[in-house]
Amino acid sequence: MAATGRLELVVVRHGVTQWNRERRYQGQRDIPLLLPEALPGLDRLRKTLRVFAFDSIHCSDLTRCRQTLAHVIEGREDAGSTHFDTRLRELDFGDYEGRTYDDLETLPAYRAWIDSEGEQAPPCGESTVELRQRIDDWFAELSAGCLPHGQHRALVVTHGGVIRELRRRFEGIGFWEGGVVQAEGRHFTFTHDRGRWQCSSSLAVPAPASAAS
């Protein structure tokens, strides 16, 4: 009997930026990392990723993700091919990009957007339905290229909103539970069963200090 296929995604968020520090909505604005402040988180992530060998790499095309990827794979020769993909970009926050909660909290349209958990698109922006569709398209394309009885491990460098939606889909958790901080993420494992890939586990990356000790 053939072995069950295994697909692993190590999905991490980019390092910290100035807009993260200022709690501004970044969305698809091409904001670079805040250096050198981002380095401790990136160094910790690079050390964590040393235990993994990757068959492929998938990265948002925005600068903060490109910089994060360059740091965490620096000096590696086993990282596999790299694919920069616009489908892995953050949600487009439209008119809210560059603004903070304090700027927006009294606006009825903003309150409605918050209450909808993103299902309603912000003005001139993107709904989470649209975000999920492009993530689903990307995952379907990736998984279709994996052999049902083979092994594949991919590194994915992306944004908080993308990871939140992956967690909602594969962990079955609520919108407000799916956040991850900068330079952290999740390790998803999938097995091929009944003609499709199904998530069998999701673990924090890096592991929490209590779990790692």
CYANA upper distance limits for C-alpha pairs under 8 A (distance plus 0.5 A):
  2 ALA  CA    149 HIS  CA      7.16
  3 ALA  CA    149 HIS  CA      6.13
  3 ALA  CA    150 GLY  CA      8.36
  4 THR  CA    148 PRO  CA      7.47
  4 THR  CA    149 HIS  CA      5.59
  4 THR  CA    150 GLY  CA      7.96
  4 THR  CA    191 THR  CA      7.12
  4 THR  CA    192 HIS  CA      6.70
  4 THR  CA    193 ASP  CA      8.23
  5 GLY  CA    147 LEU  CA      7.28
  5 GLY  CA    148 PRO  CA      5.26
  5 GLY  CA    149 HIS  CA      4.29
  5 GLY  CA    150 GLY  CA      5.23
  5 GLY  CA    151 GLN  CA      6.38
  5 GLY  CA    191 THR  CA      6.05
  5 GLY  CA    192 HIS  CA      5.72
  6 ARG  CA    148 PRO  CA      8.20
  6 ARG  CA    149 HIS  CA      7.76
  6 ARG  CA    150 GLY  CA      6.81
  6 ARG  CA    151 GLN  CA      5.35
  6 ARG  CA    152 HIS  CA      6.94
  6 ARG  CA    189 THR  CA      7.65
  6 ARG  CA    190 PHE  CA      6.24
  6 ARG  CA    191 THR  CA      5.28
  6 ARG  CA    192 HIS  CA      7.16
  7 LEU  CA    143 SER  CA      8.34
  7 LEU  CA    146 CYS  CA      7.99
  7 LEU  CA    151 GLN  CA      6.43
  7 LEU  CA    152 HIS  CA      5.44
  7 LEU  CA    153 ARG  CA      6.35
  7 LEU  CA    189 THR  CA      6.41
  7 LEU  CA    190 PHE  CA      5.48
  7 LEU  CA    191 THR  CA      6.85
  7 LEU  CA    197 TRP  CA      8.43
  8 GLU  CA    152 HIS  CA      6.79
  8 GLU  CA    153 ARG  CA      5.07
  8 GLU  CA    154 ALA  CA      6.74
  8 GLU  CA    187 HIS  CA      7.56
  8 GLU  CA    188 PHE  CA      6.14
  8 GLU  CA    189 THR  CA      5.00
  8 GLU  CA    190 PHE  CA      6.63
  9 LEU  CA    153 ARG  CA      6.47
  9 LEU  CA    154 ALA  CA      5.54
  9 LEU  CA    155 LEU  CA      6.49
  9 LEU  CA    156 VAL  CA      7.32
  9 LEU  CA    186 ARG  CA      8.47
  9 LEU  CA    187 HIS  CA      6.27
  9 LEU  CA    188 PHE  CA      5.60
  9 LEU  CA    189 THR  CA      7.01
 10 VAL  CA    153 ARG  CA      8.16
 10 VAL  CA    154 ALA  CA      6.75
 10 VAL  CA    155 LEU  CA      5.39
 10 VAL  CA    156 VAL  CA      6.47
 10 VAL  CA    185 GLY  CA      7.92
 10 VAL  CA    186 ARG  CA      6.46
 10 VAL  CA    187 HIS  CA      4.94
 10 VAL  CA    188 PHE  CA      6.86
 10 VAL  CA    205 VAL  CA      8.32
 11 VAL  CA    155 LEU  CA      6.57
 11 VAL  CA    156 VAL  CA      5.03
 11 VAL  CA    157 VAL  CA      6.49
 11 VAL  CA    158 THR  CA      7.70
 11 VAL  CA    163 ILE  CA      7.71
 11 VAL  CA    185 GLY  CA      5.96
 11 VAL  CA    186 ARG  CA      5.84
 11 VAL  CA    187 HIS  CA      6.75
 11 VAL  CA    188 PHE  CA      8.22
 12 VAL  CA    155 LEU  CA      8.38
 12 VAL  CA    156 VAL  CA      6.68
 12 VAL  CA    157 VAL  CA      5.58
 12 VAL  CA    158 THR  CA      6.69
 12 VAL  CA    159 HIS  CA      8.13
 12 VAL  CA    163 ILE  CA      8.23
 12 VAL  CA    183 ALA  CA      6.82
 12 VAL  CA    184 GLU  CA      5.82
 12 VAL  CA    185 GLY  CA      4.58
 12 VAL  CA    186 ARG  CA      6.98
 12 VAL  CA    205 VAL  CA      8.02
 13 ARG  CA     65 CYS  CA      8.22
 13 ARG  CA    157 VAL  CA      6.40
 13 ARG  CA    158 THR  CA      5.66
 13 ARG  CA    159 HIS  CA      5.45
 13 ARG  CA    160 GLY  CA      6.39
 13 ARG  CA    163 ILE  CA      8.04
 13 ARG  CA    180 VAL  CA      7.98
 13 ARG  CA    181 VAL  CA      7.74
 13 ARG  CA    182 GLN  CA      5.89
 13 ARG  CA    183 ALA  CA      5.64
 13 ARG  CA    184 GLU  CA      6.11
 13 ARG  CA    185 GLY  CA      6.35
 14 HIS  CA     64 ARG  CA      6.62
 14 HIS  CA     65 CYS  CA      5.61
 14 HIS  CA     68 THR  CA      6.04
 14 HIS  CA    157 VAL  CA      6.99
 14 HIS  CA    158 THR  CA      6.68
 14 HIS  CA    159 HIS  CA      6.74
 14 HIS  CA    182 GLN  CA      6.15
 14 HIS  CA    183 ALA  CA      5.78
 14 HIS  CA    184 GLU  CA      8.36
 15 GLY  CA     33 LEU  CA      6.81
 15 GLY  CA     34 LEU  CA      8.48
 15 GLY  CA     38 ALA  CA      6.11
 15 GLY  CA     39 LEU  CA      8.40
 15 GLY  CA     41 GLY  CA      7.25
 15 GLY  CA     42 LEU  CA      6.82
 15 GLY  CA     64 ARG  CA      7.57
 15 GLY  CA     65 CYS  CA      8.19
 15 GLY  CA     68 THR  CA      6.60
 15 GLY  CA    182 GLN  CA      5.38
 15 GLY  CA    183 ALA  CA      5.20
 16 VAL  CA     20 ASN  CA      6.56
 16 VAL  CA     21 ARG  CA      7.85
 16 VAL  CA     33 LEU  CA      6.35
 16 VAL  CA     34 LEU  CA      6.49
 16 VAL  CA     37 GLU  CA      8.02
 16 VAL  CA     38 ALA  CA      5.68
 16 VAL  CA    182 GLN  CA      6.04
 16 VAL  CA    183 ALA  CA      7.83
 17 THR  CA     21 ARG  CA      6.99
 17 THR  CA     31 ILE  CA      7.58
 17 THR  CA     32 PRO  CA      6.85
 17 THR  CA     33 LEU  CA      4.94
 17 THR  CA     34 LEU  CA      4.86
 17 THR  CA     35 LEU  CA      8.49
 17 THR  CA     38 ALA  CA      7.75
 17 THR  CA     64 ARG  CA      8.18
 18 GLN  CA     22 GLU  CA      6.79
 18 GLN  CA     33 LEU  CA      7.65
 18 GLN  CA     34 LEU  CA      5.90
 19 TRP  CA     23 ARG  CA      6.36
 19 TRP  CA     24 ARG  CA      5.59
 19 TRP  CA     25 TYR  CA      7.81
 19 TRP  CA     26 GLN  CA      7.17
 19 TRP  CA     31 ILE  CA      8.17
 19 TRP  CA     98 GLY  CA      8.11
 20 ASN  CA     24 ARG  CA      6.65
 20 ASN  CA     25 TYR  CA      8.38
 20 ASN  CA     26 GLN  CA      8.27
 22 GLU  CA    100 THR  CA      8.30
 23 ARG  CA    100 THR  CA      6.47
 23 ARG  CA    101 TYR  CA      8.29
 24 ARG  CA     97 GLU  CA      7.61
 24 ARG  CA     98 GLY  CA      5.80
 24 ARG  CA     99 ARG  CA      5.61
 24 ARG  CA    100 THR  CA      5.13
 24 ARG  CA    101 TYR  CA      8.18
 25 TYR  CA     93 PHE  CA      7.55
 25 TYR  CA     96 TYR  CA      6.99
 25 TYR  CA     97 GLU  CA      5.31
 25 TYR  CA     98 GLY  CA      5.86
 25 TYR  CA     99 ARG  CA      6.33
 25 TYR  CA    100 THR  CA      6.90
 26 GLN  CA     31 ILE  CA      7.85
 26 GLN  CA     93 PHE  CA      8.06
 26 GLN  CA     97 GLU  CA      5.90
 26 GLN  CA     98 GLY  CA      6.49
 27 GLY  CA     89 ARG  CA      8.37
 27 GLY  CA     90 GLU  CA      5.63
 27 GLY  CA     91 LEU  CA      5.84
 27 GLY  CA     92 ASP  CA      5.41
 27 GLY  CA     93 PHE  CA      5.87
 27 GLY  CA     94 GLY  CA      8.42
 27 GLY  CA     97 GLU  CA      6.67
 28 GLN  CA     62 LEU  CA      8.08
 28 GLN  CA     89 ARG  CA      7.12
 28 GLN  CA     90 GLU  CA      6.36
 28 GLN  CA     91 LEU  CA      7.34
 28 GLN  CA     92 ASP  CA      6.01
 28 GLN  CA     93 PHE  CA      8.07
 29 ARG  CA     97 GLU  CA      7.86
 30 ASP  CA     62 LEU  CA      6.18
 30 ASP  CA     63 THR  CA      6.45
 30 ASP  CA     64 ARG  CA      7.81
 31 ILE  CA     62 LEU  CA      8.32
 31 ILE  CA     63 THR  CA      7.10
 31 ILE  CA     64 ARG  CA      6.75
 32 PRO  CA     63 THR  CA      6.04
 32 PRO  CA     64 ARG  CA      5.17
 32 PRO  CA     67 GLN  CA      8.19
 33 LEU  CA     38 ALA  CA      7.13
 33 LEU  CA     63 THR  CA      8.34
 33 LEU  CA     64 ARG  CA      5.71
 33 LEU  CA     67 GLN  CA      7.64
 33 LEU  CA     68 THR  CA      8.44
 34 LEU  CA     38 ALA  CA      6.11
 35 LEU  CA     39 LEU  CA      7.23
 38 ALA  CA     42 LEU  CA      6.87
 39 LEU  CA     43 ASP  CA      6.38
 40 PRO  CA     44 ARG  CA      6.73
 41 GLY  CA     45 LEU  CA      6.70
 41 GLY  CA    182 GLN  CA      8.06
 41 GLY  CA    183 ALA  CA      6.09
 42 LEU  CA     46 ARG  CA      6.54
 42 LEU  CA     68 THR  CA      7.45
 42 LEU  CA     71 HIS  CA      7.43
 42 LEU  CA     72 VAL  CA      7.08
 42 LEU  CA    183 ALA  CA      6.40
 43 ASP  CA     47 LYS  CA      6.73
 43 ASP  CA     71 HIS  CA      8.40
 43 ASP  CA     72 VAL  CA      7.73
 44 ARG  CA     48 THR  CA      6.81
 44 ARG  CA    206 PRO  CA      8.41
 45 LEU  CA     49 LEU  CA      6.71
 45 LEU  CA     72 VAL  CA      7.23
 45 LEU  CA    183 ALA  CA      6.76
 45 LEU  CA    184 GLU  CA      7.49
 45 LEU  CA    205 VAL  CA      8.42
 45 LEU  CA    206 PRO  CA      7.13
 46 ARG  CA     50 ARG  CA      6.96
 46 ARG  CA     71 HIS  CA      7.81
 46 ARG  CA     72 VAL  CA      4.84
 46 ARG  CA     73 ILE  CA      7.46
 47 LYS  CA     72 VAL  CA      8.50
 48 THR  CA    205 VAL  CA      8.09
 48 THR  CA    206 PRO  CA      6.55
 49 LEU  CA     72 VAL  CA      8.01
 53 ALA  CA     78 ASP  CA      6.68
 53 ALA  CA     79 ALA  CA      7.00
 53 ALA  CA    153 ARG  CA      7.91
 54 PHE  CA     78 ASP  CA      7.14
 54 PHE  CA     79 ALA  CA      5.56
 54 PHE  CA     80 GLY  CA      6.41
 54 PHE  CA    152 HIS  CA      8.29
 54 PHE  CA    153 ARG  CA      5.74
 54 PHE  CA    154 ALA  CA      5.86
 54 PHE  CA    155 LEU  CA      6.89
 55 ASP  CA     78 ASP  CA      8.33
 55 ASP  CA     79 ALA  CA      6.98
 55 ASP  CA     80 GLY  CA      5.27
 55 ASP  CA     81 SER  CA      7.65
 55 ASP  CA    152 HIS  CA      6.63
 55 ASP  CA    153 ARG  CA      5.97
 55 ASP  CA    154 ALA  CA      6.31
 56 SER  CA     79 ALA  CA      7.13
 56 SER  CA     80 GLY  CA      5.10
 56 SER  CA     81 SER  CA      5.44
 56 SER  CA     82 THR  CA      6.61
 56 SER  CA     83 HIS  CA      8.42
 56 SER  CA    153 ARG  CA      7.41
 56 SER  CA    154 ALA  CA      5.37
 56 SER  CA    155 LEU  CA      7.04
 57 ILE  CA     79 ALA  CA      7.60
 57 ILE  CA     80 GLY  CA      7.03
 57 ILE  CA     81 SER  CA      6.44
 57 ILE  CA     82 THR  CA      5.02
 57 ILE  CA     83 HIS  CA      6.57
 57 ILE  CA    154 ALA  CA      5.98
 57 ILE  CA    155 LEU  CA      5.26
 57 ILE  CA    156 VAL  CA      6.42
 58 HIS  CA     82 THR  CA      6.32
 58 HIS  CA     83 HIS  CA      5.29
 58 HIS  CA     84 PHE  CA      6.46
 58 HIS  CA     85 ASP  CA      7.47
 58 HIS  CA    154 ALA  CA      7.72
 58 HIS  CA    155 LEU  CA      6.67
 58 HIS  CA    156 VAL  CA      5.21
 58 HIS  CA    157 VAL  CA      6.92
 59 CYS  CA     65 CYS  CA      7.13
 59 CYS  CA     66 ARG  CA      7.49
 59 CYS  CA     69 LEU  CA      8.04
 59 CYS  CA     82 THR  CA      7.95
 59 CYS  CA     83 HIS  CA      6.68
 59 CYS  CA     84 PHE  CA      5.33
 59 CYS  CA     85 ASP  CA      6.54
 59 CYS  CA     88 LEU  CA      7.22
 59 CYS  CA    156 VAL  CA      6.09
 59 CYS  CA    157 VAL  CA      5.17
 59 CYS  CA    158 THR  CA      6.48
 60 SER  CA     65 CYS  CA      6.43
 60 SER  CA     66 ARG  CA      7.67
 60 SER  CA     84 PHE  CA      6.09
 60 SER  CA     85 ASP  CA      5.70
 60 SER  CA     86 THR  CA      6.29
 60 SER  CA     87 ARG  CA      7.72
 60 SER  CA     88 LEU  CA      5.24
 60 SER  CA     89 ARG  CA      5.73
 60 SER  CA    157 VAL  CA      6.91
 60 SER  CA    158 THR  CA      5.84
 60 SER  CA    159 HIS  CA      8.40
 61 ASP  CA     65 CYS  CA      7.40
 61 ASP  CA     66 ARG  CA      7.03
 61 ASP  CA     84 PHE  CA      5.61
 61 ASP  CA     85 ASP  CA      6.20
 61 ASP  CA     86 THR  CA      6.30
 61 ASP  CA     88 LEU  CA      8.23
 61 ASP  CA     89 ARG  CA      7.63
 62 LEU  CA     66 ARG  CA      6.86
 62 LEU  CA     89 ARG  CA      7.56
 63 THR  CA     67 GLN  CA      6.53
 64 ARG  CA     68 THR  CA      6.70
 65 CYS  CA     69 LEU  CA      6.58
 65 CYS  CA    157 VAL  CA      6.50
 65 CYS  CA    158 THR  CA      6.60
 65 CYS  CA    159 HIS  CA      8.29
 66 ARG  CA     70 ALA  CA      6.66
 67 GLN  CA     71 HIS  CA      6.83
 68 THR  CA     72 VAL  CA      6.78
 68 THR  CA    157 VAL  CA      8.05
 69 LEU  CA     73 ILE  CA      6.66
 69 LEU  CA    157 VAL  CA      7.05
 70 ALA  CA     74 GLU  CA      6.33
 73 ILE  CA     79 ALA  CA      7.64
 85 ASP  CA     89 ARG  CA      8.13
 87 ARG  CA    134 ARG  CA      5.97
 87 ARG  CA    135 ILE  CA      6.73
 87 ARG  CA    138 TRP  CA      7.11
 88 LEU  CA    134 ARG  CA      8.37
 88 LEU  CA    135 ILE  CA      7.26
 88 LEU  CA    138 TRP  CA      8.41
 88 LEU  CA    158 THR  CA      6.37
 88 LEU  CA    159 HIS  CA      7.99
 88 LEU  CA    162 VAL  CA      7.35
 89 ARG  CA    158 THR  CA      7.11
 89 ARG  CA    159 HIS  CA      7.14
 89 ARG  CA    162 VAL  CA      7.94
 90 GLU  CA    158 THR  CA      7.95
 90 GLU  CA    159 HIS  CA      5.85
 90 GLU  CA    160 GLY  CA      7.64
 90 GLU  CA    161 GLY  CA      6.27
 90 GLU  CA    162 VAL  CA      6.70
 91 LEU  CA    126 GLU  CA      6.83
 91 LEU  CA    127 SER  CA      8.16
 91 LEU  CA    128 THR  CA      7.82
 91 LEU  CA    131 LEU  CA      6.70
 91 LEU  CA    161 GLY  CA      6.76
 91 LEU  CA    162 VAL  CA      8.02
 92 ASP  CA     97 GLU  CA      8.44
 92 ASP  CA    125 GLY  CA      5.65
 92 ASP  CA    126 GLU  CA      5.63
 93 PHE  CA     97 GLU  CA      5.92
 93 PHE  CA    121 ALA  CA      8.49
 93 PHE  CA    122 PRO  CA      6.58
 93 PHE  CA    123 PRO  CA      8.33
 93 PHE  CA    124 CYS  CA      8.19
 93 PHE  CA    125 GLY  CA      5.39
 93 PHE  CA    126 GLU  CA      6.85
 94 GLY  CA    122 PRO  CA      6.66
 94 GLY  CA    123 PRO  CA      6.28
 94 GLY  CA    124 CYS  CA      5.14
 94 GLY  CA    125 GLY  CA      4.20
 94 GLY  CA    126 GLU  CA      7.57
 95 ASP  CA    122 PRO  CA      7.60
 95 ASP  CA    123 PRO  CA      6.15
 95 ASP  CA    124 CYS  CA      6.55
 95 ASP  CA    125 GLY  CA      7.38
 96 TYR  CA    100 THR  CA      8.36
 96 TYR  CA    104 LEU  CA      8.47
 96 TYR  CA    122 PRO  CA      7.74
 96 TYR  CA    123 PRO  CA      8.16
 99 ARG  CA    103 ASP  CA      6.67
 99 ARG  CA    104 LEU  CA      7.81
100 THR  CA    104 LEU  CA      6.98
101 TYR  CA    105 GLU  CA      6.03
104 LEU  CA    110 TYR  CA      6.88
105 GLU  CA    110 TYR  CA      7.18
105 GLU  CA    111 ARG  CA      7.18
106 THR  CA    110 TYR  CA      8.16
106 THR  CA    111 ARG  CA      7.94
107 LEU  CA    111 ARG  CA      6.87
108 PRO  CA    112 ALA  CA      6.65
109 ALA  CA    113 TRP  CA      6.73
109 ALA  CA    122 PRO  CA      8.25
110 TYR  CA    114 ILE  CA      6.74
110 TYR  CA    122 PRO  CA      7.82
111 ARG  CA    115 ASP  CA      6.57
112 ALA  CA    116 SER  CA      6.63
112 ALA  CA    120 GLN  CA      8.29
113 TRP  CA    117 GLU  CA      7.07
113 TRP  CA    118 GLY  CA      6.18
113 TRP  CA    119 GLU  CA      7.90
113 TRP  CA    120 GLN  CA      6.10
113 TRP  CA    121 ALA  CA      7.38
113 TRP  CA    122 PRO  CA      6.83
114 ILE  CA    118 GLY  CA      6.77
116 SER  CA    120 GLN  CA      6.43
117 GLU  CA    175 PHE  CA      7.15
118 GLY  CA    122 PRO  CA      8.33
118 GLY  CA    127 SER  CA      6.38
118 GLY  CA    128 THR  CA      5.98
119 GLU  CA    127 SER  CA      5.85
119 GLU  CA    128 THR  CA      5.74
119 GLU  CA    129 VAL  CA      6.74
120 GLN  CA    127 SER  CA      6.02
120 GLN  CA    128 THR  CA      8.08
121 ALA  CA    125 GLY  CA      6.25
121 ALA  CA    126 GLU  CA      5.47
121 ALA  CA    127 SER  CA      4.46
121 ALA  CA    128 THR  CA      7.83
122 PRO  CA    126 GLU  CA      7.00
122 PRO  CA    127 SER  CA      7.56
126 GLU  CA    130 GLU  CA      6.78
126 GLU  CA    131 LEU  CA      7.55
127 SER  CA    131 LEU  CA      6.93
128 THR  CA    132 ARG  CA      6.39
129 VAL  CA    133 GLN  CA      6.76
130 GLU  CA    134 ARG  CA      7.06
131 LEU  CA    135 ILE  CA      6.81
131 LEU  CA    162 VAL  CA      8.15
132 ARG  CA    136 ASP  CA      6.37
132 ARG  CA    165 GLU  CA      7.16
133 GLN  CA    137 ASP  CA      6.63
134 ARG  CA    138 TRP  CA      6.68
135 ILE  CA    139 PHE  CA      6.63
135 ILE  CA    162 VAL  CA      7.89
136 ASP  CA    140 ALA  CA      6.47
137 ASP  CA    141 GLU  CA      6.72
138 TRP  CA    142 LEU  CA      6.74
139 PHE  CA    143 SER  CA      6.45
140 ALA  CA    144 ALA  CA      6.40
141 GLU  CA    145 GLY  CA      7.13
142 LEU  CA    146 CYS  CA      7.48
143 SER  CA    197 TRP  CA      7.85
146 CYS  CA    150 GLY  CA      7.40
146 CYS  CA    151 GLN  CA      8.09
146 CYS  CA    152 HIS  CA      7.23
147 LEU  CA    151 GLN  CA      7.84
148 PRO  CA    192 HIS  CA      6.24
149 HIS  CA    192 HIS  CA      8.03
158 THR  CA    162 VAL  CA      7.27
158 THR  CA    163 ILE  CA      8.00
159 HIS  CA    163 ILE  CA      6.98
160 GLY  CA    164 ARG  CA      6.59
160 GLY  CA    179 GLY  CA      6.98
160 GLY  CA    180 VAL  CA      6.75
160 GLY  CA    181 VAL  CA      7.91
160 GLY  CA    182 GLN  CA      8.24
161 GLY  CA    165 GLU  CA      6.84
161 GLY  CA    179 GLY  CA      8.15
162 VAL  CA    166 LEU  CA      6.78
163 ILE  CA    167 ARG  CA      6.60
163 ILE  CA    178 GLY  CA      7.86
163 ILE  CA    179 GLY  CA      7.86
163 ILE  CA    180 VAL  CA      7.99
163 ILE  CA    185 GLY  CA      7.82
163 ILE  CA    186 ARG  CA      8.39
164 ARG  CA    168 ARG  CA      6.73
164 ARG  CA    175 PHE  CA      7.57
164 ARG  CA    178 GLY  CA      5.00
164 ARG  CA    179 GLY  CA      5.96
164 ARG  CA    180 VAL  CA      8.02
165 GLU  CA    169 ARG  CA      6.68
165 GLU  CA    175 PHE  CA      8.29
165 GLU  CA    178 GLY  CA      7.92
166 LEU  CA    170 PHE  CA      6.47
166 LEU  CA    171 GLU  CA      8.37
167 ARG  CA    171 GLU  CA      5.58
167 ARG  CA    172 GLY  CA      7.37
167 ARG  CA    173 ILE  CA      7.25
167 ARG  CA    178 GLY  CA      6.33
168 ARG  CA    172 GLY  CA      5.47
168 ARG  CA    173 ILE  CA      5.52
168 ARG  CA    174 GLY  CA      6.72
168 ARG  CA    175 PHE  CA      7.13
168 ARG  CA    178 GLY  CA      7.15
169 ARG  CA    173 ILE  CA      8.29
170 PHE  CA    199 CYS  CA      6.55
171 GLU  CA    202 SER  CA      7.71
173 ILE  CA    177 GLU  CA      6.88
173 ILE  CA    178 GLY  CA      7.38
174 GLY  CA    178 GLY  CA      7.27
180 VAL  CA    184 GLU  CA      6.86
180 VAL  CA    185 GLY  CA      6.62
181 VAL  CA    185 GLY  CA      8.16
184 GLU  CA    204 ALA  CA      8.19
184 GLU  CA    205 VAL  CA      6.08
184 GLU  CA    206 PRO  CA      6.70
185 GLY  CA    204 ALA  CA      6.55
185 GLY  CA    205 VAL  CA      5.45
185 GLY  CA    206 PRO  CA      7.72
186 ARG  CA    202 SER  CA      6.78
186 ARG  CA    203 LEU  CA      5.95
186 ARG  CA    204 ALA  CA      5.18
186 ARG  CA    205 VAL  CA      5.58
187 HIS  CA    201 SER  CA      8.39
187 HIS  CA    202 SER  CA      5.93
187 HIS  CA    203 LEU  CA      5.57
187 HIS  CA    204 ALA  CA      6.79
187 HIS  CA    205 VAL  CA      6.79
188 PHE  CA    199 CYS  CA      7.32
188 PHE  CA    200 SER  CA      8.19
188 PHE  CA    201 SER  CA      6.26
188 PHE  CA    202 SER  CA      4.98
188 PHE  CA    203 LEU  CA      7.18
189 THR  CA    199 CYS  CA      6.23
189 THR  CA    200 SER  CA      6.18
189 THR  CA    201 SER  CA      5.77
189 THR  CA    202 SER  CA      7.00
190 PHE  CA    197 TRP  CA      6.26
190 PHE  CA    198 GLN  CA      5.61
190 PHE  CA    199 CYS  CA      4.75
190 PHE  CA    200 SER  CA      5.93
190 PHE  CA    201 SER  CA      7.77
191 THR  CA    197 TRP  CA      5.96
191 THR  CA    198 GLN  CA      6.02
191 THR  CA    199 CYS  CA      7.10
191 THR  CA    200 SER  CA      7.17
192 HIS  CA    196 ARG  CA      5.91
192 HIS  CA    197 TRP  CA      4.90
192 HIS  CA    198 GLN  CA      6.76
193 ASP  CA    197 TRP  CA      6.75
193 ASP  CA    198 GLN  CA      7.31
203 LEU  CA    207 ALA  CA      7.92
204 ALA  CA    208 PRO  CA      7.50
207 ALA  CA    211 ALA  CA      6.65
207 ALA  CA    212 ALA  CA      6.31
208 PRO  CA    212 ALA  CA      6.65
209 ALA  CA    213 SER  CA      6.60
